[in-house]
């Protein structure tokens, strides 16, 4: 995987505010990699712990957690989201309430892609 792409993805995910979520596709678009949602998942899987990338804030486009329901990973992700007051029901987050919508300043000054 292209290291530059990983950096773009990690830097974009780091911009998601506490208490908000984004979809894999949304992150790909904002990172300048449209249509590369799967690449986002792969990059998050290899993110260095030292970067503290909030991987758990990234969900499928329907708001579902990508891990199998009741798996340890899904339980961990649910717990991390709930600590940020993001409601998770049946392995899903209601995007109409919790989806990150970057404002113009974010788009112009924080997201470099």
Secondary structure, DSSP 8 states (H G I E B T S, - for coil): --HHHHHHHHHHHTTS-TT-BEEHHHHHHHTT-TT-HHHHHHHHHT--GGG---GGGEE-TTSB-SS-TTSHHHHHHHHHHHHTT---BTTB--HHHHB----HHIIIII---
